[in-house]
Amino acid sequence: MKLLSNLNKNALSGKICIVRAGLDLKNPRETFRLQHTLPTIKLLIKSKAKIVLIGHRNRPKKRDKAHSLKIVIPFFEKNLKKKITFLDNVDLIKVKNKIKNSELNSIFLLENLRYLKGETTNSAALGKQLASLGNIFINNDFSTSHRNHASITQITKYLPSFAGLLLENEIKTIDKIIRSTKKPLVVIVGGAKAPEKIAVIENLKNKADLFLVGGVIANTFLKARGFDIKKSIYDPKMIQISKKLQSNKKIILPIDFISHKNRFMDLGPLSIQDFKEKIEMAKTIFWNGPLGWFEHERFNKATTEIAKAVAKSKAFSVIGGAETVHIVNRLGLNRKIDFLSTGGGALLNYLGGKKLPGIEALKKTKKI
């Protein structure tokens, strides 16, 4: 995989760089992913390149203002101190001429890629059209690199392509967990997405020292062990693999719960204390997924207490998943965590041992 950081800045001067960025803004105040795009963009500005930002927002069924990427322009103009030209015209031929005739260091933002037919179906024709807008492609969007979409994989077939600074940093950091050079490695998983998170446990079962499990994943393991989880949510499709893993003594399940209407809504005090004690022993920590129904104050104690324990720990800590990162940021603990990942599904797939299409595509790219 070619890295932007290894590329001579002179090679970028005057080039039109198409940058796939994480622009999926759910809330104007939640700018975490946008913040992480800035170093790559600033590097390109210093290199006197033209920049075309591309990305998506939400999963629109039709073109409308509710899904427009125009919402991110104020953030970039404020943080880059430069004007951003918004390209809302989906006629890529007209867009191409406007970019080509612009001044050096011009920055463009293309409207939501998911408005374009063929983006999510990985159209080769759309990939070629997008590639025609520039000279170099830079994937700086780890969060969607598990998607086999035109702007992620097809575009690399027509342009020299590189991993941006964010993508490079994500892979290097996550590889530290997989290699787990500092032991004990404690993996904390909660929330939903049971298939992806159980796959992480399966892939890291010989590398991690402990798995602290909560949420739907814990309910699924308990159900597989014959425990009465009453009306608690679990994943019936993951029962069989959970049974295969149930003899693994590294998997630590809750021993008490806070219940509501016959459902487990949060970990109980004994489980919280047990998890905190095990976190204290860790040298490396990975955490993805809240441990209770964190949106409600009555049921967010476990998630809050575990977040504080991870922040207090002297271990190398990595946290991923939009909900978990949001919790840490909301509690003001972000500066006490070594690495906050922009990835959700991409992060889980990578840790689960799957190859990410966006990463694989970069390995087959043309020379500059």
N, C-alpha and C positions, 0 to 999 in steps of 0.2 A: 504494500500500500504506500503510495507516494504522499509525502507530507508537505503541506504548504510551508511549514517552518524551515524545511531544508532547501526551499527554492530561493535562488538569488533574486533580490528585490528588483534588480535591473531587468530581469526576465518578465516582470509584471508591468513595467512602465509602458503606458499607452495601450495595454491590453484591456479587453472587455471581459471582466470576470463575473460569471454567473454564480451566485452564492445561494445554495439551498440552506435556508435558515429556519430555526424553530420560531415561528411567528404565530402559533396557535394560542392566541390570547383569549382566555375565558372571561377575564375581568380586567378592566383598564388599570386596576391597582396591582394586579398580579404580574409583575414584569420580570420574574425570575429568569425565564428562558431568554427574554430579550436582552437582559443584562449580559448574558453569557455569549451573545453573538458579537458584542462590541469589539473585543480584542482582534478578531479576524478582520472586521471591517476597518478598524483603525490601521492595521498593518497594510491593507490594500490602499488606503488613502495615502499613507506615507510613501508607498511604492508608485504613486501617480498612476493608478489604474482607474478605469471606469468600473462601476459596480452596479450589477443588476441583482437585486434581492428577489428571491422567489420562495414561496412557501404556501401553506394552506391555513385555513381557519375553520374549525368545526367540520361537519359533514353535510354540506348543503345539498338539498335535492334540486334546487334551482338557484338562479342568480338573484340575490337580494341584498339589501344594505345590512341586514343582521349578521351576515357572514363576511362582510368586506374587510380586507386587510388595511383599508385606509385608517383604521383605528390606531395602528401602530406608528403612524407618521410622526405625531407629536413627540413620542418617546425618542425616536432616532434623531429628529432635528434638535431636540434639547441636548442630547448626550453627545452628538457628533458635531454640533455647531455648524451644520451644513443643511442646505435645502434638499429635500427628497422629492423627486419628480414621480408622481403617481401615474402608473400606466393602467388605466381601467379599460382600455380598448383591447378586446381579445383578438383583434386582427394582428397577428404576429408579424406580418410583412410591414405594416405601418409602424409598429413598435420597433422593429429592427432598424428601420431608416432613422427614426428619431434618436435611438441610442448611438448609432454609427456617427451621426452628424453632431453629437454633443461634445462639450469641452472635456479635457482631462479632469479626473476626480469627480465627475458627475456621478450622482447616485440615483438609481431608479428603483422603484418598487412595483413589481408586477402584481396585478390583482390576483386574488385567491385562485390557485392552480386547480382547485377542485370544481371550479366553474367550467373548466375546459374538458371537452369530451375526450376520453382516452387516458386521462391522468391516472385514475385509480384502477383502470384495466391494463395498465402498463403498455400503452400503445407505442409501437416503434415509430410511427409517423409523428406523433406528438413529441416524442423524445428528440427526434431529428429537428423538428421545428424550433423547439426550445434551444437546442444546441446552436442553431443558426443565429441566435441573438448575440453570441459572444465568441471569445477565443479560448477561454479556459473555464472549466467547471470546478467549483469547490463545494464539497459536501461538508457543511458545518452544522448539520442537523442530526445529532445522534438519536434524538427522540423518535424520528420516523425512519431510521435506517433499517428497521425490521420489515418495512413495507416494500413490496415489489411494484413500485409506481414509476411512471414514465420519467418524472423529474428527479428520480433517485437512481434508477438503474439504466434505463434506456439512454439517457442523455450522455452517459459516460462512454458510449460506443462511438461517439462522434467528436469528442473533445478530449484533450489532455485533462485529466481529472485528479484532484488532490483532496486529502483530508484537511479540513480547516483546523484551527487551533483548538476549538472546543471538542471536536470529534477525536482528535489526537489525545487530548488530555483525558477524555472519558475512557477510551480504550486502555491507556496506560494505567489509569487508576484502578479500573475494574480487574485488570490482569493481576494487580497486586493481591486482590482478594483471592482470585483463582489459584495463584501460586502460594498465597498465605504464608509469606516469609516470616511474619511475626505471629507466634502462637502463644496462647490459644486463640483460635478464630471462632467468634460467636456470631451466628447468623440469626437475626430476628425477623420473622415473617408474620404478617397479619393481614387484615383486610380481606378482600375478595380475590378474584383471579386465581382460584385454587389450582387449575392445571399448570399455569406458569410457575407458581411458587412451589408446588410439590415437585416440579421438574428441577427447580433450583436445589431443593433438598436432595433429590436423587443424584444430581450431577456433582454436588459438593459433599456427599456423604462420607467420602474417604479423606476429605481435606479439612472440613470444619470439625471443630471439637464439640460444639453444642449448637442445637437449633432450638431457639425459644419461639414457641408457636402460639398464635392467638387468632381471633377472628374466625372467619368461615373455614380457614384451613384447620384450625384446632378442632372445630366442631366436626369436620369431616374425619379427622383421625380418631376422635372419640367415638363417633358413630361406627367406624370400622372396627373398633375394639369392643363393640357391644354396649357402650355406655349410653344411658338414657339421656339424650340431649333435648327431650321434650319437643317443642316447636321451633327450636333454633335452626337457623339457616345453615345448610351444608351442601356439598356438591356430590350428588349421587353417582356421577360418572367417574369420580376419583376414589370411590370406595375400594376397588380391587387393588389399585397401586398402593393405597394407604395401608391395606392389610399386609402387603409385602414388606412395607417399611416399618410396621409396628413393633418389630423385635429390635429395631435399632435404638439402643439406649441413649444415643446422643440427642434424640428428639424429646424435648421437655414440653409437656402439655400442662395447661393450667390445672390447678387442684381445687379451685373454688371460683365462683362467679357471682356477679351482680345480675339478677334476673328481673325481667319485666314481662308480664303477660306470657309466662311459660317460655320465654326466650332468654338465652344468655346474651347480655348486652355489653358486659365489660368483665375484665378479670377481677377477682376478689382480692382482698388485702394480702392473703397468704401467697397467692400467685405473684402478685406485684413484688412482694419482698423476696421471693425465691428468684425471680428474674433479675432483680437489682443486684443480688448477691453474686449471681453468675456473671453479670456484666462487669462487676468490679474486678474479676479475675482475668478479663480479656486483654489481649494485646492488639487484636484486630477485630473490628465490629462492622457488620453490614446489616442494615435495617431497611425493610420495605413493607409498608402496610400498617395502618393503625390497629391497635389491639382491642378496641371496643367501638361502640357507636359514637365516635368522637364528636360528631356534629352537635350532640346534645350534652350539655354540661353535666348532667347526672351520670353520664356514661363515658366520660373522657379521662377519668382519673388514671387509669392504667397507661394510656398513651402519653399523658402529660408526665407522669412519674418516670416512665422509661426514657422519654426524651431528655429529661433532666439528668438521669443516670448516665446516658450515653454522652451527653455534653460534659459531665463531670469527669468521666473516665479519662485516663491517660492513654488509652488505646488509640490506634489509628482508626478513625471512624469514617464510614461512607454511608450516606443515606440517599435513597432514591424513591421514585414514585411521587406523583404530583401531590397527593394527599399528605404523605409523610413530610415532604419538604415544606408544604404549606404550614403544617403544624409547628415545625421547628422554627420557621420564620416568624410565625405569629407569636411564639413564646420568646422571641428574641435570642434564640440559642444558636443561630446560624453561624456566628463567628467562632463558636466553640466546637464546630464539627469540621473535620479535616476536608471533607469533600461532599458537596451536595450535587447529585447527578440530575441532569435534565431528562433522563430517560425514565420511562415507565415500562411499557411492553418491551421496548428494545433492550432495556437493562435486564429484565427478567429472562428474555430469550437468550441473551448473550451468556448470562450466568447459568442458564439452564443447558448450555452446551450447543445451542443452535447457531448456525451460521447466519449472519445478517446480510440480506441481499445488497444493502447499500455499501457494506464493507467489502463484500466479495466483488462487487462491480468495480470498485476502486483498484482492485488488484490486477484488473485486466485492461487498464487504461492505456491510451496512446501516449507517446513521448511528446514533450513540448517542443 
